[in-house]
């Protein structure tokens, strides 16, 4: 079982991207991954509806088409290999944000070596001044600080390069949510280093004030020391659809609880973290762990979310071993592959987390997603037949409008009280 993702092979023209992409595709097909898609930059460009040149603006436009094609294939369950120059860091950062499960492979081959190969005569024309934007000649290739893998294709043959790349790609495709699962961390030492760094940054502000003013990037924390319960509330870029944070607090009767509202500014299922140094889901998971250690009066953890945030609520409840999760209209931004992967994780869950999935029969997508979890351990489905058609996906809003949201969450429990 593999998890769809995109392997992004980048480097100068003639560094070996297309050859390596084809060799990698053959290697993956030999391991029974037969439904993958290879998107070669030059071939992809030729299939577009309009003709693009090689100016920076045209290169960016082609890249956006390429990113959306890769993202669509991933959402349909197919792994993708992309071979493209993408010489600007911002180009690759955009691809990473949009695609989510993203593995960058940089082919480190000097311009002099690429120019000597020059199978299409492009370097000769660029050096003659025919191109105003040619990476390696008129444009710098901006190297990433942390590509997944760097291959010296000036020294490595295609066969040697693919032998090094194939195991890494198989691990990437076989590792759900990149490195979100604690057992997939590179080392205990690196985890401790990241947690220590987060502690230095004091995610709760200098005074741990019990107010929404304690900001850390896209996290808002409200601390109530008399309360033993901590609710993580997950939201997308627009917050809780149809409901602001203050209304949620009052409608859910959670004003007196410890609460962390966590917003994904990219709407990418928190795969790229939340920015401000918490730049992937693993770092965000570490933030949760630090949070729970800092709030020593907390003994019960709960997760809540609506729509894309509902997916995050179930995922983080599983990873954190929370007491319960409430997911309203669960619908991940990454589509059906994210649902099937999360189901697989919950099927192997031997914990005691209760997952409450609320959905409307009026929304076929939400119903199909919720029912996919029916056989998972700890899942309780809450189908709602009386949610109005025009608000069928906004289950949390409909429950609040009907005065029912306040009856869903557990009553207040004070710190030190018996569980």
N, C-alpha and C positions, 0 to 999 in steps of 0.2 A: 504494500500500500504506500503510495507516494502522495505528496502534497504539491499541487501545481504551483510553480513559481517561474521567474524569468532569470535566465543566465545572460548577463549583459557583457558581451565581449567588446572591449574598446581599445583603441590605439590608433596610431598613425596609419595613413594609407600605405598598403604593402607591408604592414607588420605581421600579416598572417591571419587576420580575423576570419575571413570567409573560409579559408582552408581549415582552420581549427574548428569553426562552427560546423562544417560538414562532417569532419572526423568525429567530433563530439556527438553529433546526431547519430552517426552510425554506431558508435560505442554504446549509446543509451538504448538504441533499438535492439542491440544484441543482448541487453539485460531485460528485455521484454517491456520496455517503455516505448510503445509503438505509436502513441497518439500525439507525440510532441510536434511542435511547429518551429521551423527555422525561418527567421526573418532576416535576410541579408540586406544591408542598407541600400546598396546599389540596385539590387533587383526590386526591392520594395519601392524605391523611388520611381522606377520605370513603370510601375503598375498604378500609380496615382492618377486621378482624373485630370489634373492639370500638370503642366511642365514647370518644374522648379529649377532654378539655377543653383549656383554655389556661393551666393552671398551669405553672410551670417544670418540675415533674416530668413532666407530660403532654407538654410540648413536647420534653423530652429523650427520652421513650419513643418518640414519633413519629419523631424524628430517627434513633434507632437503627434503626428499621424501614426508614427511607429509605436510610440508609447501606448496610445489608445488601442491599437491593434493587439499589442502584447497583453494589455490588461484584459481585453475582451476574451482572448483565448484562455487566459488563466481563470477568469470567472466561469468559463465553460468547462473547466476541469482539465485543460491541456497545459503541460509545461512548454515553455518557449525558450528558444535560443535566439538572441539578437546579436548581430555582428554589425557594428556601426562605429564611426569615428567618435562622435559626440565629444568634442575636444574641450568643451567648457564644463567646469565643475557644476555650474547651475543647470546645465542640460541633464547631467546624470542625477543631480539631486531631485530635479522635477520627476524624472523617470522613477526614482526610488519612492518618492511620495505617492505617485499615482498608482504604481504597480503593487507596492506593499512587500510581497515576498520577492526579494531582489538580491541577486548575487553578482557583484561587479568583478570582472576578470580583466586586468590591465595587461596588455601585451607591450612589454618594455623593449622597444626596438629603436635604436637611434635613427634620426633622419638620414644620416649618411648611408646606413645599411638599407633602409627602405628605398632611398633614391637610387641606389645601385641596382636594386631589383626592378623597380619601376615597370611592371608588366604592361601598363597602359600608357606610359609616356607622360604621366601627369606631373611628376616632379620637374621634368625637362620644361614643360610648358609653364609651370608655376615660376620656375627660376628665370624664365624668359619674360615674366611680367604679365602673363595672360590671365592670371587669377588674382583677384584682390583679397580673397579669403581662402587660404590654403594652409591647413594646419601643418606645422613643421617647417614652413617656409615664410609665409607672411603672417601667420597666426601661431601663437604659443599653444602647445597642448598643456592644459592645466591639470596636473596630476591630482588625484584624490589622496587624502591623507590616510584612508583606511580601506582600500579595496580588499575584497575577500581573498584574492589571489593575484600575485604578480608573476608573469611568466616571461623569461628572457628569450624572446623568439629570435634574437640575433644569433644565439648559440644553440637553442633547442630546435630539433626537427619537429615537424608536425606530429609525428608518431610519439616522440618523447614528451611533447607538450600535452597531448591528449592523455597519455598515461598518468601524468601528474594531475590533470584536471578532472578526469572521470571520477575518481573516488571522492573528491570534494563535492562534485555535483550530485552524486548519489546520496551523500550525507545530507546535502542541502535539501534535496527533494524528499528525503525520508525523514526530515526533522520538522515537525509541525511548528508553525508560528516562529520560523527562524530559530532563535535560541531562547524562546520564552519559557520552556520547561526547565525547572531547576537542574535536573540531571544532565542537561545538554550544555551547561555552562562550560566555558573553556577550562576553568580551574577554580578551585576554592579561593586561591590567592587573589585572582582577578575580581571575583565577587566581593571579597572583603575590601579590596581597594576601592571599588565603586561605591559600596555602602559607606565607607569612611568619608569619601568625597562628598556624598550627599549629606552626611551628618554635618560636615564643615559648612555646607551651604545653608544649614538651618532652614529646612523646608517650611517651618511653621512661623517664621518671623521671630524677632528678638524677644517678644514678650509673651508669646503664645496666647494672645488676647482672644477671649471668647467672642469673636466677631468675624464677619466675612472679610474684614480688611486684611487678614493674614494671608497674603498672596505669595504663591510660588509658581511663577509662570502661569500655566493654565489650571492650577489647583487652588481652590478656595477652601480653607479649613475653618471649622467652627468647633471650639473645644468647650465641653461642659463637664467639668471634673466630678460633679456628683453622679454622673451617669456612667454605667458600665458598658454601654452599647456604642459601637462605632458603625455608622452607615457610610459606605462608599457609594456615591451616586455618579453614574457615568453619562456623559452627554457628548453629542457631536459638535461641529463648529457652530451651529445655531442654538446650542443649548438644548433644553428639553423642549421638543417640538410642541408648540401650542401652550406652553406653560413656563413662566419664569421661575427662577429658583425660590423666590420669596413665596409665591403662591404654592409651590410644591411643599415647602416646609409647613405651611399652615394647613393645607388640605390633607396632608399625610399625618398631621399631628406629631411632627418630629422636631419641633422648635426647641425642645429641651434636650435633644440628643447630641452626641458628638457626630459631626457630619463633615465629609470631605466631598466637595463637588469637583469632579475631574473632567476636563473638557478636551476633546481631541480636535485640535485646530485644523487637521488635515482631512477629517472624515475617512480615515483609513483603518478603522477597527483598532486603533492604538498601536498598530504595527510599527509606526515610526515615532512612537512616544508622543510627547506633548510639547517638544521644543525646550529651550532654555536649559540645555545640558541633559535633559532626560530624553534622549534622542532615539530610543528604541523600546520595545516592549519589555525587554529584560531589565533595563534601567528603571522603568516604571514599576516593575514588580519589586525591585530592590527598594524603591521609594516606599511602597506599601509596608515592607518589612521594617524599615526604619520607623515609619509612622507608628506601627503597633508597639515597637519597643519604647518609643518616646512617651506614648500615652499609657503609662503603667496602670492607670485606673481602669482601663478598658479590658474586658474579658469576653465580650461577644462581638463578633464581626459579621456584618451583613452587607450585601451588595444589591444595588437597585439600578435599573436603567430602562430607557424607553427607546424602541427602534434600534439603531446601531448601538446605542448605549446598553440596550437589553442584552445584546450579544456579549458585550464586554462584562456585564454583570455576571453572566453565567461563567464566562471564561475565568475571570479573576476569583470568583467564589470557589471554583474548582482548584485553581493554583494556590490560593491562600488557605484552603480548608475552612472557609467561612461556615457559619451556622446555617445560613439560608441566603438565597438569592431570589429577587423578584424581577422578572423580565416581562415588560409590557410591549407587545407587538414586536417580537424579536425579528430583526432583519439586518444582517451584517452588510456593510458596504461592499465587502468582497464577494457577495453572492453565495450560491449554493456550495461551492467547494469549502468555504469556511464552515458552513453548517455541518457537512459530512465529517469534516475533521474534528469539530467540537463534539459531535455525537460519538466518534470513535474514542475520544478522550474520556467522555463520561461513562462509556460502556466498561472501561477498565477501572473506573473509580470505585475504590473500596471504602471511601470515607462516609461521613454521616451528613453531608450537606444536603439540604432540601432545596430543590429548584422549582420555583413556582412560575409557570409560564402562562401569562394571560394573553388571550388573542380573541379576535372576532371572527365569527363564521361568515361575516359579510366581506372579509378580505381573503381571497383564495391563497395569495402568496403567504400571508402570515399563518393561515391555517395549515398549509402544507409544511411550512418550516416547523411550527410547533409540534405537529403530529410526528415529525421525524424523530423527535426526542422521546416519544411515548414509551419506548422500551428501555430507556436509559435509567440506571439506578438513581433513585432519589428524586426523579422528576414527577411533578404533579401538574397536570394540564387544567387550565381554568378557561374553558370556552365560554364566550359571552354571546348570547343570542340577541340581546336587546340594545346593542350598541348601534347608534344611528349610522346609516349608510355613508353619509358624507364625512363622518369622523371615524370610519371603521378601523383605520390603521392607528389612529391616535387614541389607543385604549386608555392610557393613563389620564388623558384629558377627559374622556367620556366618563370614567369612574369618578374623577373629581367633580365633574358637573352633576353627577347623580348622588354626590355625598357619600360614595362608597369607599373612596381611597383611604379614608381615616380608619376604616375597620380592618385593613389588610395587615398592617404591621404590628409587631408585638408591643405590649404595653411597656412603659418605662420601667427600667430596673436600675436601682441605684448601685454605685460602686460599693463593693463589699457585701452586697446582699447575696443570699444563697441563689444559685442558678435554678 
